[in-house]
């Protein structure tokens, strides 16, 4: 499942995948894989991403 919410939030903040990756201390490819649904991030990484993007876990990662 593609994480469109993460991608939209990242773009809304004006961040590239590389920018976000640097802010949460992972490789750009990790962000790409999360957005494409190819990688299930740890809770710790999800929290870091949420803090950077000023979103809640529900807003970015909860699947309805």
mmCIF file as Biopython writes it, N, C-alpha, C and O atoms, coordinates in Angstrom:
data_model
#
loop_
_atom_site.group_PDB
_atom_site.id
_atom_site.type_symbol
_atom_site.label_atom_id
_atom_site.label_alt_id
_atom_site.label_comp_id
_atom_site.label_asym_id
_atom_site.label_entity_id
_atom_site.label_seq_id
_atom_site.pdbx_PDB_ins_code
_atom_site.Cartn_x
_atom_site.Cartn_y
_atom_site.Cartn_z
_atom_site.occupancy
_atom_site.B_iso_or_equiv
_atom_site.auth_seq_id
_atom_site.auth_asym_id
_atom_site.pdbx_PDB_model_num
ATOM 1   N N  . UNK A ? 1  ? 0.849   -1.185 0.000  1.0 0.0 1  A 1 
ATOM 2   C CA . UNK A ? 1  ? 0.000   0.000  0.000  1.0 0.0 1  A 1 
ATOM 3   C C  . UNK A ? 1  ? 0.891   1.244  0.000  1.0 0.0 1  A 1 
ATOM 4   O O  . UNK A ? 1  ? 1.774   1.389  0.845  1.0 0.0 1  A 1 
ATOM 5   N N  . UNK A ? 2  ? 0.649   2.116  -0.939 1.0 0.0 2  A 1 
ATOM 6   C CA . UNK A ? 2  ? 1.418   3.351  -1.050 1.0 0.0 2  A 1 
ATOM 7   C C  . UNK A ? 2  ? 0.990   4.311  0.047  1.0 0.0 2  A 1 
ATOM 8   O O  . UNK A ? 2  ? -0.201  4.467  0.314  1.0 0.0 2  A 1 
ATOM 9   N N  . UNK A ? 3  ? 1.969   4.957  0.683  1.0 0.0 3  A 1 
ATOM 10  C CA . UNK A ? 3  ? 1.664   5.909  1.751  1.0 0.0 3  A 1 
ATOM 11  C C  . UNK A ? 3  ? 1.586   7.315  1.161  1.0 0.0 3  A 1 
ATOM 12  O O  . UNK A ? 3  ? 2.534   8.094  1.250  1.0 0.0 3  A 1 
ATOM 13  N N  . UNK A ? 4  ? 0.438   7.623  0.556  1.0 0.0 4  A 1 
ATOM 14  C CA . UNK A ? 4  ? 0.219   8.942  -0.042 1.0 0.0 4  A 1 
ATOM 15  C C  . UNK A ? 4  ? 0.184   10.036 1.020  1.0 0.0 4  A 1 
ATOM 16  O O  . UNK A ? 4  ? 0.575   11.174 0.758  1.0 0.0 4  A 1 
ATOM 17  N N  . UNK A ? 5  ? -0.288  9.689  2.222  1.0 0.0 5  A 1 
ATOM 18  C CA . UNK A ? 5  ? -0.366  10.695 3.290  1.0 0.0 5  A 1 
ATOM 19  C C  . UNK A ? 5  ? 1.020   11.187 3.685  1.0 0.0 5  A 1 
ATOM 20  O O  . UNK A ? 5  ? 1.220   12.379 3.917  1.0 0.0 5  A 1 
ATOM 21  N N  . UNK A ? 6  ? 1.962   10.278 3.759  1.0 0.0 6  A 1 
ATOM 22  C CA . UNK A ? 6  ? 3.332   10.659 4.093  1.0 0.0 6  A 1 
ATOM 23  C C  . UNK A ? 6  ? 3.920   11.536 2.996  1.0 0.0 6  A 1 
ATOM 24  O O  . UNK A ? 6  ? 4.513   12.578 3.276  1.0 0.0 6  A 1 
ATOM 25  N N  . UNK A ? 7  ? 3.757   11.114 1.760  1.0 0.0 7  A 1 
ATOM 26  C CA . UNK A ? 7  ? 4.294   11.883 0.642  1.0 0.0 7  A 1 
ATOM 27  C C  . UNK A ? 7  ? 3.680   13.274 0.589  1.0 0.0 7  A 1 
ATOM 28  O O  . UNK A ? 7  ? 4.392   14.260 0.398  1.0 0.0 7  A 1 
ATOM 29  N N  . UNK A ? 8  ? 2.362   13.360 0.758  1.0 0.0 8  A 1 
ATOM 30  C CA . UNK A ? 8  ? 1.681   14.657 0.721  1.0 0.0 8  A 1 
ATOM 31  C C  . UNK A ? 8  ? 2.164   15.571 1.844  1.0 0.0 8  A 1 
ATOM 32  O O  . UNK A ? 8  ? 2.382   16.763 1.628  1.0 0.0 8  A 1 
ATOM 33  N N  . UNK A ? 9  ? 2.332   15.015 3.041  1.0 0.0 9  A 1 
ATOM 34  C CA . UNK A ? 9  ? 2.802   15.820 4.184  1.0 0.0 9  A 1 
ATOM 35  C C  . UNK A ? 9  ? 4.224   16.300 3.957  1.0 0.0 9  A 1 
ATOM 36  O O  . UNK A ? 9  ? 4.569   17.434 4.290  1.0 0.0 9  A 1 
ATOM 37  N N  . UNK A ? 10 ? 5.039   15.438 3.392  1.0 0.0 10 A 1 
ATOM 38  C CA . UNK A ? 10 ? 6.438   15.801 3.099  1.0 0.0 10 A 1 
ATOM 39  C C  . UNK A ? 10 ? 6.491   16.937 2.083  1.0 0.0 10 A 1 
ATOM 40  O O  . UNK A ? 10 ? 7.225   17.910 2.260  1.0 0.0 10 A 1 
ATOM 41  N N  . UNK A ? 11 ? 5.709   16.803 1.023  1.0 0.0 11 A 1 
ATOM 42  C CA . UNK A ? 11 ? 5.690   17.834 -0.015 1.0 0.0 11 A 1 
ATOM 43  C C  . UNK A ? 11 ? 5.097   19.147 0.499  1.0 0.0 11 A 1 
ATOM 44  O O  . UNK A ? 11 ? 5.540   20.228 0.111  1.0 0.0 11 A 1 
ATOM 45  N N  . UNK A ? 12 ? 4.098   19.048 1.371  1.0 0.0 12 A 1 
ATOM 46  C CA . UNK A ? 12 ? 3.482   20.241 1.961  1.0 0.0 12 A 1 
ATOM 47  C C  . UNK A ? 12 ? 4.501   21.037 2.773  1.0 0.0 12 A 1 
ATOM 48  O O  . UNK A ? 12 ? 4.426   22.264 2.845  1.0 0.0 12 A 1 
ATOM 49  N N  . UNK A ? 13 ? 5.447   20.337 3.379  1.0 0.0 13 A 1 
ATOM 50  C CA . UNK A ? 13 ? 6.508   20.996 4.153  1.0 0.0 13 A 1 
ATOM 51  C C  . UNK A ? 13 ? 7.654   21.464 3.249  1.0 0.0 13 A 1 
ATOM 52  O O  . UNK A ? 13 ? 8.597   22.101 3.718  1.0 0.0 13 A 1 
ATOM 53  N N  . UNK A ? 14 ? 7.568   21.146 1.954  1.0 0.0 14 A 1 
ATOM 54  C CA . UNK A ? 14 ? 8.611   21.546 1.019  1.0 0.0 14 A 1 
ATOM 55  C C  . UNK A ? 14 ? 9.879   20.739 1.138  1.0 0.0 14 A 1 
ATOM 56  O O  . UNK A ? 14 ? 10.965  21.232 0.835  1.0 0.0 14 A 1 
ATOM 57  N N  . UNK A ? 15 ? 9.751   19.487 1.581  1.0 0.0 15 A 1 
ATOM 58  C CA . UNK A ? 15 ? 10.921  18.627 1.787  1.0 0.0 15 A 1 
ATOM 59  C C  . UNK A ? 15 ? 11.034  17.580 0.684  1.0 0.0 15 A 1 
ATOM 60  O O  . UNK A ? 15 ? 10.032  17.011 0.251  1.0 0.0 15 A 1 
ATOM 61  N N  . UNK A ? 16 ? 12.235  17.339 0.246  1.0 0.0 16 A 1 
ATOM 62  C CA . UNK A ? 16 ? 12.491  16.214 -0.661 1.0 0.0 16 A 1 
ATOM 63  C C  . UNK A ? 16 ? 12.634  14.953 0.198  1.0 0.0 16 A 1 
ATOM 64  O O  . UNK A ? 16 ? 12.717  15.029 1.424  1.0 0.0 16 A 1 
ATOM 65  N N  . UNK A ? 17 ? 12.661  13.812 -0.456 1.0 0.0 17 A 1 
ATOM 66  C CA . UNK A ? 17 ? 12.907  12.577 0.282  1.0 0.0 17 A 1 
ATOM 67  C C  . UNK A ? 17 ? 14.262  12.643 0.976  1.0 0.0 17 A 1 
ATOM 68  O O  . UNK A ? 17 ? 14.405  12.185 2.109  1.0 0.0 17 A 1 
ATOM 69  N N  . UNK A ? 18 ? 15.244  13.204 0.307  1.0 0.0 18 A 1 
ATOM 70  C CA . UNK A ? 18 ? 16.584  13.313 0.893  1.0 0.0 18 A 1 
ATOM 71  C C  . UNK A ? 18 ? 16.573  14.232 2.115  1.0 0.0 18 A 1 
ATOM 72  O O  . UNK A ? 18 ? 17.237  13.952 3.112  1.0 0.0 18 A 1 
ATOM 73  N N  . UNK A ? 19 ? 15.817  15.328 2.035  1.0 0.0 19 A 1 
ATOM 74  C CA . UNK A ? 19 ? 15.718  16.255 3.176  1.0 0.0 19 A 1 
ATOM 75  C C  . UNK A ? 19 ? 15.128  15.551 4.390  1.0 0.0 19 A 1 
ATOM 76  O O  . UNK A ? 19 ? 15.677  15.624 5.490  1.0 0.0 19 A 1 
ATOM 77  N N  . UNK A ? 20 ? 14.013  14.873 4.183  1.0 0.0 20 A 1 
ATOM 78  C CA . UNK A ? 20 ? 13.352  14.178 5.290  1.0 0.0 20 A 1 
ATOM 79  C C  . UNK A ? 20 ? 14.263  13.086 5.847  1.0 0.0 20 A 1 
ATOM 80  O O  . UNK A ? 20 ? 14.381  12.922 7.062  1.0 0.0 20 A 1 
ATOM 81  N N  . UNK A ? 21 ? 14.892  12.354 4.961  1.0 0.0 21 A 1 
ATOM 82  C CA . UNK A ? 21 ? 15.796  11.287 5.402  1.0 0.0 21 A 1 
ATOM 83  C C  . UNK A ? 21 ? 16.893  11.838 6.294  1.0 0.0 21 A 1 
ATOM 84  O O  . UNK A ? 21 ? 17.205  11.253 7.332  1.0 0.0 21 A 1 
ATOM 85  N N  . UNK A ? 22 ? 17.473  12.947 5.903  1.0 0.0 22 A 1 
ATOM 86  C CA . UNK A ? 22 ? 18.545  13.547 6.696  1.0 0.0 22 A 1 
ATOM 87  C C  . UNK A ? 22 ? 18.036  13.969 8.075  1.0 0.0 22 A 1 
ATOM 88  O O  . UNK A ? 22 ? 18.728  13.794 9.078  1.0 0.0 22 A 1 
ATOM 89  N N  . UNK A ? 23 ? 16.828  14.525 8.120  1.0 0.0 23 A 1 
ATOM 90  C CA . UNK A ? 23 ? 16.261  14.998 9.386  1.0 0.0 23 A 1 
ATOM 91  C C  . UNK A ? 23 ? 15.947  13.862 10.364 1.0 0.0 23 A 1 
ATOM 92  O O  . UNK A ? 23 ? 15.979  14.058 11.579 1.0 0.0 23 A 1 
ATOM 93  N N  . UNK A ? 24 ? 15.644  12.676 9.830  1.0 0.0 24 A 1 
ATOM 94  C CA . UNK A ? 24 ? 15.323  11.540 10.705 1.0 0.0 24 A 1 
ATOM 95  C C  . UNK A ? 24 ? 16.442  10.494 10.739 1.0 0.0 24 A 1 
ATOM 96  O O  . UNK A ? 24 ? 16.291  9.418  11.318 1.0 0.0 24 A 1 
ATOM 97  N N  . UNK A ? 25 ? 17.568  10.837 10.104 1.0 0.0 25 A 1 
ATOM 98  C CA . UNK A ? 25 ? 18.778  10.016 10.163 1.0 0.0 25 A 1 
ATOM 99  C C  . UNK A ? 25 ? 18.619  8.626  9.535  1.0 0.0 25 A 1 
ATOM 100 O O  . UNK A ? 25 ? 18.998  7.614  10.125 1.0 0.0 25 A 1 
ATOM 101 N N  . UNK A ? 26 ? 18.045  8.604  8.316  1.0 0.0 26 A 1 
ATOM 102 C CA . UNK A ? 26 ? 17.980  7.369  7.537  1.0 0.0 26 A 1 
ATOM 103 C C  . UNK A ? 26 ? 18.412  7.691  6.104  1.0 0.0 26 A 1 
ATOM 104 O O  . UNK A ? 26 ? 18.629  8.854  5.765  1.0 0.0 26 A 1 
ATOM 105 N N  . UNK A ? 27 ? 18.532  6.679  5.282  1.0 0.0 27 A 1 
ATOM 106 C CA . UNK A ? 27 ? 18.870  6.878  3.873  1.0 0.0 27 A 1 
ATOM 107 C C  . UNK A ? 27 ? 17.632  7.348  3.104  1.0 0.0 27 A 1 
ATOM 108 O O  . UNK A ? 27 ? 16.502  7.048  3.486  1.0 0.0 27 A 1 
ATOM 109 N N  . UNK A ? 28 ? 17.858  8.079  2.029  1.0 0.0 28 A 1 
ATOM 110 C CA . UNK A ? 28 ? 16.749  8.540  1.195  1.0 0.0 28 A 1 
ATOM 111 C C  . UNK A ? 28 ? 15.936  7.355  0.687  1.0 0.0 28 A 1 
ATOM 112 O O  . UNK A ? 28 ? 14.714  7.437  0.564  1.0 0.0 28 A 1 
ATOM 113 N N  . UNK A ? 29 ? 16.620  6.258  0.395  1.0 0.0 29 A 1 
ATOM 114 C CA . UNK A ? 29 ? 15.936  5.067  -0.100 1.0 0.0 29 A 1 
ATOM 115 C C  . UNK A ? 29 ? 14.933  4.530  0.914  1.0 0.0 29 A 1 
ATOM 116 O O  . UNK A ? 29 ? 13.916  3.952  0.531  1.0 0.0 29 A 1 
ATOM 117 N N  . UNK A ? 30 ? 15.208  4.714  2.195  1.0 0.0 30 A 1 
ATOM 118 C CA . UNK A ? 30 ? 14.278  4.260  3.236  1.0 0.0 30 A 1 
ATOM 119 C C  . UNK A ? 30 ? 12.973  5.036  3.138  1.0 0.0 30 A 1 
ATOM 120 O O  . UNK A ? 30 ? 11.894  4.448  3.218  1.0 0.0 30 A 1 
ATOM 121 N N  . UNK A ? 31 ? 13.063  6.350  2.966  1.0 0.0 31 A 1 
ATOM 122 C CA . UNK A ? 31 ? 11.855  7.173  2.821  1.0 0.0 31 A 1 
ATOM 123 C C  . UNK A ? 31 ? 11.102  6.757  1.564  1.0 0.0 31 A 1 
ATOM 124 O O  . UNK A ? 31 ? 9.876   6.644  1.581  1.0 0.0 31 A 1 
ATOM 125 N N  . UNK A ? 32 ? 11.829  6.529  0.481  1.0 0.0 32 A 1 
ATOM 126 C CA . UNK A ? 32 ? 11.211  6.092  -0.769 1.0 0.0 32 A 1 
ATOM 127 C C  . UNK A ? 32 ? 10.466  4.776  -0.577 1.0 0.0 32 A 1 
ATOM 128 O O  . UNK A ? 32 ? 9.337   4.627  -1.043 1.0 0.0 32 A 1 
ATOM 129 N N  . UNK A ? 33 ? 11.093  3.822  0.106  1.0 0.0 33 A 1 
ATOM 130 C CA . UNK A ? 33 ? 10.461  2.517  0.334  1.0 0.0 33 A 1 
ATOM 131 C C  . UNK A ? 33 ? 9.230   2.636  1.223  1.0 0.0 33 A 1 
ATOM 132 O O  . UNK A ? 33 ? 8.242   1.937  1.000  1.0 0.0 33 A 1 
ATOM 133 N N  . UNK A ? 34 ? 9.274   3.511  2.230  1.0 0.0 34 A 1 
ATOM 134 C CA . UNK A ? 34 ? 8.103   3.716  3.090  1.0 0.0 34 A 1 
ATOM 135 C C  . UNK A ? 34 ? 6.960   4.294  2.262  1.0 0.0 34 A 1 
ATOM 136 O O  . UNK A ? 34 ? 5.825   3.826  2.351  1.0 0.0 34 A 1 
ATOM 137 N N  . UNK A ? 35 ? 7.260   5.312  1.458  1.0 0.0 35 A 1 
ATOM 138 C CA . UNK A ? 35 ? 6.218   5.944  0.642  1.0 0.0 35 A 1 
ATOM 139 C C  . UNK A ? 35 ? 5.628   4.969  -0.379 1.0 0.0 35 A 1 
ATOM 140 O O  . UNK A ? 35 ? 4.447   5.061  -0.715 1.0 0.0 35 A 1 
ATOM 141 N N  . UNK A ? 36 ? 6.444   4.040  -0.871 1.0 0.0 36 A 1 
ATOM 142 C CA . UNK A ? 36 ? 5.972   3.072  -1.865 1.0 0.0 36 A 1 
ATOM 143 C C  . UNK A ? 36 ? 5.355   1.824  -1.245 1.0 0.0 36 A 1 
ATOM 144 O O  . UNK A ? 36 ? 4.883   0.941  -1.961 1.0 0.0 36 A 1 
ATOM 145 N N  . UNK A ? 37 ? 5.356   1.750  0.089  1.0 0.0 37 A 1 
ATOM 146 C CA . UNK A ? 37 ? 4.768   0.597  0.761  1.0 0.0 37 A 1 
ATOM 147 C C  . UNK A ? 37 ? 5.650   -0.636 0.743  1.0 0.0 37 A 1 
ATOM 148 O O  . UNK A ? 37 ? 5.175   -1.749 0.966  1.0 0.0 37 A 1 
ATOM 149 N N  . UNK A ? 38 ? 6.944   -0.438 0.474  1.0 0.0 38 A 1 
ATOM 150 C CA . UNK A ? 38 ? 7.873   -1.559 0.409  1.0 0.0 38 A 1 
ATOM 151 C C  . UNK A ? 38 ? 8.647   -1.783 1.705  1.0 0.0 38 A 1 
ATOM 152 O O  . UNK A ? 38 ? 9.455   -2.707 1.794  1.0 0.0 38 A 1 
ATOM 153 N N  . UNK A ? 39 ? 8.405   -0.946 2.703  1.0 0.0 39 A 1 
ATOM 154 C CA . UNK A ? 39 ? 9.141   -1.043 3.962  1.0 0.0 39 A 1 
ATOM 155 C C  . UNK A ? 39 ? 8.220   -0.645 5.095  1.0 0.0 39 A 1 
ATOM 156 O O  . UNK A ? 39 ? 7.537   0.376  5.022  1.0 0.0 39 A 1 
ATOM 157 N N  . UNK A ? 40 ? 8.205   -1.454 6.142  1.0 0.0 40 A 1 
ATOM 158 C CA . UNK A ? 40 ? 7.396   -1.169 7.320  1.0 0.0 40 A 1 
ATOM 159 C C  . UNK A ? 40 ? 8.312   -0.567 8.383  1.0 0.0 40 A 1 
ATOM 160 O O  . UNK A ? 40 ? 9.085   -1.292 9.010  1.0 0.0 40 A 1 
ATOM 161 N N  . UNK A ? 41 ? 8.237   0.754  8.596  1.0 0.0 41 A 1 
ATOM 162 C CA . UNK A ? 41 ? 9.173   1.393  9.524  1.0 0.0 41 A 1 
ATOM 163 C C  . UNK A ? 41 ? 8.893   1.025  10.975 1.0 0.0 41 A 1 
ATOM 164 O O  . UNK A ? 41 ? 7.777   0.653  11.337 1.0 0.0 41 A 1 
ATOM 165 N N  . UNK A ? 42 ? 9.921   1.137  11.785 1.0 0.0 42 A 1 
ATOM 166 C CA . UNK A ? 42 ? 9.753   0.903  13.221 1.0 0.0 42 A 1 
ATOM 167 C C  . UNK A ? 42 ? 8.907   2.030  13.811 1.0 0.0 42 A 1 
ATOM 168 O O  . UNK A ? 42 ? 8.767   3.096  13.212 1.0 0.0 42 A 1 
ATOM 169 N N  . UNK A ? 43 ? 8.356   1.782  14.973 1.0 0.0 43 A 1 
ATOM 170 C CA . UNK A ? 43 ? 7.579   2.811  15.661 1.0 0.0 43 A 1 
ATOM 171 C C  . UNK A ? 43 ? 8.447   4.027  15.948 1.0 0.0 43 A 1 
ATOM 172 O O  . UNK A ? 43 ? 7.989   5.164  15.833 1.0 0.0 43 A 1 
ATOM 173 N N  . UNK A ? 44 ? 9.678   3.791  16.317 1.0 0.0 44 A 1 
ATOM 174 C CA . UNK A ? 44 ? 10.600  4.886  16.601 1.0 0.0 44 A 1 
ATOM 175 C C  . UNK A ? 44 ? 10.792  5.780  15.374 1.0 0.0 44 A 1 
ATOM 176 O O  . UNK A ? 44 ? 10.776  7.005  15.492 1.0 0.0 44 A 1 
ATOM 177 N N  . UNK A ? 45 ? 10.972  5.178  14.212 1.0 0.0 45 A 1 
ATOM 178 C CA . UNK A ? 45 ? 11.137  5.955  12.987 1.0 0.0 45 A 1 
ATOM 179 C C  . UNK A ? 45 ? 9.845   6.684  12.633 1.0 0.0 45 A 1 
ATOM 180 O O  . UNK A ? 45 ? 9.886   7.836  12.200 1.0 0.0 45 A 1 
ATOM 181 N N  . UNK A ? 46 ? 8.714   6.036  12.809 1.0 0.0 46 A 1 
ATOM 182 C CA . UNK A ? 46 ? 7.425   6.691  12.552 1.0 0.0 46 A 1 
ATOM 183 C C  . UNK A ? 46 ? 7.273   7.944  13.409 1.0 0.0 46 A 1 
ATOM 184 O O  . UNK A ? 46 ? 6.826   8.984  12.926 1.0 0.0 46 A 1 
ATOM 185 N N  . UNK A ? 47 ? 7.640   7.840  14.663 1.0 0.0 47 A 1 
ATOM 186 C CA . UNK A ? 47 ? 7.537   8.983  15.575 1.0 0.0 47 A 1 
ATOM 187 C C  . UNK A ? 47 ? 8.457   10.112 15.136 1.0 0.0 47 A 1 
ATOM 188 O O  . UNK A ? 47 ? 8.063   11.278 15.162 1.0 0.0 47 A 1 
ATOM 189 N N  . UNK A ? 48 ? 9.680   9.779  14.734 1.0 0.0 48 A 1 
ATOM 190 C CA . UNK A ? 48 ? 10.608  10.801 14.250 1.0 0.0 48 A 1 
ATOM 191 C C  . UNK A ? 48 ? 10.043  11.520 13.032 1.0 0.0 48 A 1 
ATOM 192 O O  . UNK A ? 48 ? 10.101  12.747 12.944 1.0 0.0 48 A 1 
ATOM 193 N N  . UNK A ? 49 ? 9.500   10.755 12.097 1.0 0.0 49 A 1 
ATOM 194 C CA . UNK A ? 49 ? 8.916   11.345 10.890 1.0 0.0 49 A 1 
ATOM 195 C C  . UNK A ? 49 ? 7.747   12.251 11.249 1.0 0.0 49 A 1 
ATOM 196 O O  . UNK A ? 49 ? 7.621   13.351 10.712 1.0 0.0 49 A 1 
ATOM 197 N N  . UNK A ? 50 ? 6.896   11.792 12.156 1.0 0.0 50 A 1 
ATOM 198 C CA . UNK A ? 50 ? 5.745   12.594 12.584 1.0 0.0 50 A 1 
ATOM 199 C C  . UNK A ? 50 ? 6.177   13.911 13.213 1.0 0.0 50 A 1 
ATOM 200 O O  . UNK A ? 50 ? 5.582   14.955 12.946 1.0 0.0 50 A 1 
ATOM 201 N N  . UNK A ? 51 ? 7.196   13.866 14.034 1.0 0.0 51 A 1 
ATOM 202 C CA . UNK A ? 51 ? 7.681   15.095 14.673 1.0 0.0 51 A 1 
ATOM 203 C C  . UNK A ? 51 ? 8.196   16.086 13.644 1.0 0.0 51 A 1 
ATOM 204 O O  . UNK A ? 51 ? 7.901   17.278 13.729 1.0 0.0 51 A 1 
ATOM 205 N N  . UNK A ? 52 ? 8.958   15.608 12.679 1.0 0.0 52 A 1 
ATOM 206 C CA . UNK A ? 52 ? 9.501   16.489 11.646 1.0 0.0 52 A 1 
ATOM 207 C C  . UNK A ? 52 ? 8.377   17.102 10.803 1.0 0.0 52 A 1 
ATOM 208 O O  . UNK A ? 52 ? 8.428   18.282 10.454 1.0 0.0 52 A 1 
ATOM 209 N N  . UNK A ? 53 ? 7.369   16.297 10.481 1.0 0.0 53 A 1 
ATOM 210 C CA . UNK A ? 53 ? 6.288   16.763 9.615  1.0 0.0 53 A 1 
ATOM 211 C C  . UNK A ? 53 ? 5.128   17.388 10.389 1.0 0.0 53 A 1 
ATOM 212 O O  . UNK A ? 53 ? 4.135   17.811 9.796  1.0 0.0 53 A 1 
ATOM 213 N N  . UNK A ? 54 ? 5.258   17.442 11.714 1.0 0.0 54 A 1 
ATOM 214 C CA . UNK A ? 54 ? 4.227   18.031 12.576 1.0 0.0 54 A 1 
ATOM 215 C C  . UNK A ? 54 ? 2.865   17.364 12.370 1.0 0.0 54 A 1 
ATOM 216 O O  . UNK A ? 54 ? 1.840   18.033 12.234 1.0 0.0 54 A 1 
ATOM 217 N N  . UNK A ? 55 ? 2.882   16.040 12.351 1.0 0.0 55 A 1 
ATOM 218 C CA . UNK A ? 55 ? 1.673   15.230 12.180 1.0 0.0 55 A 1 
ATOM 219 C C  . UNK A ? 55 ? 1.615   14.183 13.275 1.0 0.0 55 A 1 
ATOM 220 O O  . UNK A ? 55 ? 2.618   13.910 13.935 1.0 0.0 55 A 1 
ATOM 221 N N  . UNK A ? 56 ? 0.438   13.593 13.470 1.0 0.0 56 A 1 
ATOM 222 C CA . UNK A ? 56 ? 0.292   12.502 14.425 1.0 0.0 56 A 1 
ATOM 223 C C  . UNK A ? 56 ? 0.513   11.162 13.718 1.0 0.0 56 A 1 
ATOM 224 O O  . UNK A ? 56 ? 0.481   11.079 12.491 1.0 0.0 56 A 1 
ATOM 225 N N  . UNK A ? 57 ? 0.733   10.132 14.506 1.0 0.0 57 A 1 
ATOM 226 C CA . UNK A ? 57 ? 0.858   8.793  13.938 1.0 0.0 57 A 1 
ATOM 227 C C  . UNK A ? 57 ? -0.400  8.423  13.159 1.0 0.0 57 A 1 
ATOM 228 O O  . UNK A ? 57 ? -0.320  7.836  12.080 1.0 0.0 57 A 1 
ATOM 229 N N  . UNK A ? 58 ? -1.556  8.768  13.709 1.0 0.0 58 A 1 
ATOM 230 C CA . UNK A ? 58 ? -2.823  8.474  13.025 1.0 0.0 58 A 1 
ATOM 231 C C  . UNK A ? 58 ? -2.894  9.161  11.672 1.0 0.0 58 A 1 
ATOM 232 O O  . UNK A ? 58 ? -3.338  8.563  10.692 1.0 0.0 58 A 1 
ATOM 233 N N  . UNK A ? 59 ? -2.462  10.405 11.613 1.0 0.0 59 A 1 
ATOM 234 C CA . UNK A ? 59 ? -2.546  11.167 10.365 1.0 0.0 59 A 1 
ATOM 235 C C  . UNK A ? 59 ? -1.676  10.581 9.258  1.0 0.0 59 A 1 
ATOM 236 O O  . UNK A ? 59 ? -2.056  10.614 8.088  1.0 0.0 59 A 1 
ATOM 237 N N  . UNK A ? 60 ? -0.516  10.047 9.619  1.0 0.0 60 A 1 
ATOM 238 C CA . UNK A ? 60 ? 0.402   9.561  8.598  1.0 0.0 60 A 1 
ATOM 239 C C  . UNK A ? 60 ? 0.395   8.058  8.381  1.0 0.0 60 A 1 
ATOM 240 O O  . UNK A ? 60 ? 0.612   7.596  7.261  1.0 0.0 60 A 1 
ATOM 241 N N  . UNK A ? 61 ? 0.152   7.294  9.427  1.0 0.0 61 A 1 
ATOM 242 C CA . UNK A ? 61 ? 0.366   5.853  9.300  1.0 0.0 61 A 1 
ATOM 243 C C  . UNK A ? 61 ? -0.861  4.977  9.555  1.0 0.0 61 A 1 
ATOM 244 O O  . UNK A ? 61 ? -0.815  3.775  9.294  1.0 0.0 61 A 1 
ATOM 245 N N  . UNK A ? 62 ? -1.937  5.540  10.049 1.0 0.0 62 A 1 
ATOM 246 C CA . UNK A ? 62 ? -3.122  4.720  10.317 1.0 0.0 62 A 1 
ATOM 247 C C  . UNK A ? 62 ? -3.820  4.401  9.001  1.0 0.0 62 A 1 
ATOM 248 O O  . UNK A ? 62 ? -4.154  5.303  8.232  1.0 0.0 62 A 1 
ATOM 249 N N  . UNK A ? 63 ? -4.033  3.142  8.752  1.0 0.0 63 A 1 
ATOM 250 C CA . UNK A ? 63 ? -4.705  2.723  7.520  1.0 0.0 63 A 1 
ATOM 251 C C  . UNK A ? 63 ? -6.182  2.470  7.796  1.0 0.0 63 A 1 
ATOM 252 O O  . UNK A ? 63 ? -6.540  1.696  8.684  1.0 0.0 63 A 1 
ATOM 253 N N  . UNK A ? 64 ? -7.011  3.122  7.040  1.0 0.0 64 A 1 
ATOM 254 C CA . UNK A ? 64 ? -8.468  2.994  7.216  1.0 0.0 64 A 1 
ATOM 255 C C  . UNK A ? 64 ? -9.019  2.000  6.242  1.0 0.0 64 A 1 
ATOM 256 O O  . UNK A ? 64 ? -10.224 1.750  6.229  1.0 0.0 64 A 1 
#
